[in-house]
Amino acid sequence: MFNPYIKDFPALKQTVNSKRLIYLDNAATTQKPQTVIDALTAYYSQDNANPHRGAYALSVRATELYEAARETVREFIGAGSTREIVFTKSATESLNLLAYSYGMSTIQEGDEIVVSIAEHHSNLVPWQQVAAAKKAKLVYLYLDENGMIPKREIETKISQNAKIVSVTHASNVLGGMSPMESIVKKAHEVGAVVIADLTQSVAHRKLDVVKLDLDFAVFSGHKMYAPMGVGVLYGKEKYLEQMTPFLYGGDMIEAVFEQSATFAPLPQKFEAGTQNVEAAVGLSAAIQYIQTIGFDEIQRIEKPLIQYALQRLSENSYLTLVGNPDPEDRTGVISFNVKEVHPHDVASILDADGICVRSGHHCAHPLMSYLGLTATARISLCFYNTEEDIDRLAESLKHVRRWLGLGFE
């Protein structure tokens, strides 16, 4: 089937091991469209300067581009003000900022921090540190047999002692979507704040942080066709105002005296040092590219592709799918294992056919232990993938065991 968007991505036009590149690792990082590459080139060619600090033309243009990118992000996620949009280097940094600037000052001994067992380490380890430092309790929402958070977990685990509920919107291992509306409702009933990791969902469906009533949300640019090195922290203004800075130094201060300092207003007080302006410009270009395509079109391509991939993979009798086999209400993250073959070997053999997949624990050790696994192979789809990509994958997987002398399918 013809896909009109492949041509927009230069990296997808290459060959690997004399085979046309099949890129199926979009949950780790997406390829970049030419419009994003052009935006970076234009910035460095014409507008490169420190923002907020110079009275000359280049610095003014850099500032305008940087703040225009903030407005683009604000509109993209439905935030009420650019004061609620903080640029970081990644979702990981955003979550660490929340752990140390909000968690450390808010959590007290005996309080509970609620996470799901499906969290990426970046939304788990920082909360472990907060819980340990403050003598609080880390409470887990566990999954049902389909890898989803059941209602009973939400109702019983988010108790009156919960002060922070921090969950992924979509699992980077299982692809399943968290019931965010139910989680937010229950958390707010008990007075807890909700942090949503939108990293695996923000590029696939339209999200509105105000309609979802999220207190905080985070995501990374590089998983949504933008450059590496830029992330976003959204926070309700009332909470961000209360929080102390995470990093100190230039560009986040109002005034500095010998023994004290005052800090810049939102969002600058969380953006110390010279920022990654070019990556913010690239993020803005990526968002504009996504909006040009539209989420209706993205879903029109991705939903049947997910169903097709699940169907083709299930035809392999030596292959076990991990997670919910239902193609509805999930992203294109699909994890699997091939009988008697380590996922790293699966990935290496597929690479010989020019097919890029992920292998390992996917920065989710507790989830792997919960599932009784040490690792999986993982594909992750987006709108520039095609049924032909899936067919190539399915055919290559038929030969994985043969290459290791384990017999044929």
KAKABEL-V439621 format. One record per backbone hydrogen bond with DSSP energy under -1.0 kcal/mol. CO is the residue of the C=O (numbers start at 0). NH is the residue of the N-H. If there is no record, write none. Layout:
co/nh
CO/NH
CO/NH
This chain:
co/nh
4/7
5/8
7/33
8/11
9/12
10/13
13/20
15/18
18/15
21/355
23/379
24/28
32/36
33/37
34/38
35/39
36/40
37/41
38/42
39/43
40/44
41/45
42/46
55/59
56/60
57/61
58/62
59/63
60/64
61/65
62/66
63/67
64/68
65/69
66/70
67/71
68/72
69/73
70/74
71/75
72/76
73/78
76/208
80/83
81/84
83/234
85/232
87/230
89/93
90/94
91/95
92/96
93/97
94/98
95/99
96/100
97/101
97/102
98/103
101/105
102/106
107/110
110/136
111/162
111/163
112/138
113/165
114/140
115/118
119/122
120/123
120/124
123/127
124/128
125/129
126/130
127/131
128/132
129/133
130/135
134/109
136/112
138/114
140/116
143/146
147/143
149/153
150/154
151/155
152/156
153/157
156/158
158/161
160/111
162/192
163/113
164/194
166/196
168/177
174/330
175/170
177/179
178/182
179/183
180/184
181/185
182/186
183/187
184/188
185/189
186/191
192/164
193/214
193/215
194/166
195/217
196/168
197/200
197/201
200/203
200/204
207/211
208/213
214/235
215/195
216/233
217/197
218/231
220/223
220/225
221/29
229/220
230/87
231/218
232/85
233/216
235/238
235/239
236/240
238/242
249/272
251/263
254/261
259/256
261/253
261/254
264/268
266/269
267/270
274/276
275/279
276/280
277/281
278/282
279/283
280/284
281/285
282/286
283/287
284/288
285/289
286/290
287/291
288/292
289/293
293/297
294/298
295/299
296/300
297/301
298/302
300/304
301/305
302/306
303/307
304/308
305/309
306/310
307/311
308/312
309/313
312/315
315/318
317/338
319/336
328/176
331/380
333/378
334/321
335/376
336/319
337/340
341/345
342/346
343/347
344/348
345/349
346/350
347/351
349/352
349/354
350/353
353/21
355/23
357/377
359/375
362/120
363/367
364/368
365/369
366/370
367/372
375/359
376/335
377/357
378/333
379/25
381/384
385/389
386/390
387/391
388/392
389/393
390/394
391/395
392/396
395/398
396/399
398/402
400/405
401/404
